[in-house]
Amino acid sequence: MTDARFTADGGAALILTGDGPRPASVELVGRRARVSGSLTGRGKTWRAVLSLRASRWDGPVLPLPSGEYEVRVVGAEGVRVDEPAAIGLSQLGTLRAELSGWTLRIGPPIDPAYDSGEGQDALERRYAHRTAHLENAVFFESFYGRNASCNPLAIDRELARRAPGATRYWSVVDLSVAVPEGAVAIVEGSPEWWRARGSARLLVVNDWLRRRFSRRGGQVVLQTWHGTPLKRLALHRPGFDPRRMAAVVRESRRWNVLLAQNPYAARILGKAYAFLSRPVWVEGYPRNDVLVTGDGAATRTALGIRPEERVLLYAPTWRDDRSEIVDFVDPVALAAATDAVVLVRGHSRTLQPGKDAEGPRVVDVTGFPDTSLLLLAADALITDYSSVMFDFSVTGKPMYFLVPDMEHYRGELRGFYFDLVAHAPGPVVRSQEELITALAAGPGEYAGRYAEWRQRFNARDDGRAAERIVTRILDQGFVEVE
């Protein structure tokens, strides 16, 4: 390799050149993204241009996600390829990159002056002592900035329609995260991120705020949360841990309003987070509006799935004792046995440490930005203890529960709020073999349970939850309509 450099021509790119006939392919291969290089050369030398921007699922062209990428050259046998020269830290506007040997490391575009403990401490101090007036703006964050999705996304869309004069900031881990049209992406930890979080009148989040947070007078935090709970949460988790209890209470005191999908969730969340004397809005889940008003055709097209194909969505929850998605399903074997396309959707907590599943008729959609659209596209759901069960039931489509570790999960990891086996609106199975048999038989005998489930958990999921919530936001003056 005689040259390795970055260029800003047409967007950030890694350019490689070598001697001899050009290789069959040159790629950047990461855990959740892959880029193929554009190759030129007539036999004596070759050149590969690897863009550091990409589009997935017909989405916008954005910088690659942060992480490590292998520089992979295929089919260059007998050709001299020297070790590429190391490239120092490069600030390219939309990302930072460093090439060392055959590994490209990509990170968010935070000025190195602030990307350190000392730099963040300085920004935190500035944030803690801010005095500027509050801005007619909303600060959104979903799953710690890993995507722009869930209830915050649905609220964003309705606010954009009804309060177009309000600025909408989206907290993102890096600029590979697509944000809604008209919104402003702000990278977590950047000076802009600290400023926006401290000046927005309304914060809409679906998980813990983390880092240092102090609510200014006039600021409101709407905690939408991200699912009706089956598994025990927060103060209800097994084992007495005084530090965890203190952290839970400290976090819930940061919230002004809590959103719940149904009365059951309101009771559980209120007790689990000691949120007992402040308002809980029981309005259904905004993220589920699309399950009533939309269809999955566009998502199927984006995923390369034909309209007539059967689609199974495997979406388990995360485990406290492992960082990656559970491996209870062999998606390739499942696809072959059912003649279906299998979508693999890991929990948001498994997005960064995991890697995409691959194989014939298998599509890993862990990085797909919006779970609700996947629920629309699927013909059936396979899950375990994930709250996605309470969302998918809005569609009325079949659900299957694969729970080979139920005793361990119930007795040691988390525990449940109710008996899943007794109330599940679909077959509960303990192995992939049992799952395949259940899929072949269909869910017919569970119609009564399914109807009871929907009445209990989905009564307010009528396609208008976002409309009702934004009406309350505007009526209470959390955001001004300019």
Secondary structure, 3 states (H helix, E strand, C coil): CCEEEEECCCCCEEEEEEECCCCCEEEEECCCCEEECEEEECCCEEEEEEECEECCCCCCCEECCCEEEEEEEECCCCCCCCCCCCEEEEECCCCEEEEECCEEEEECCCCCCCCCHHHHHHHHHHHHCCCCCCEEEEEEEEHHHCECCHHHHHHHHHHHHHCCCCEEEEEECCCCCCCCCCCEEEECCCHHHHHHHHHEEEEEECCCCCCCCCCCCCCEEEECCCCCCCECCHHHCCCCCHHHHHHHHHHHCCCCEEEECCHHHHHHHHHHCCCCCCCEEECCCHHHHHHHHCCCHHHHHHCCCCCCCCEEEECCCCCCCCCCCCCCCCHHHHHHHHCCEEEECCCHHHCCCCCCCCCCCEEECCCCCCHHHHHHHCCEEEECCCCHHHHHCCCCCCEEEECCCHHHHHHHHCCECCCHHHHCCCCEECCHHHHHHHHHHCCHHHHHHHHHHHHHHCCCCCCCHHHHHHHHHHHCCCCCCC
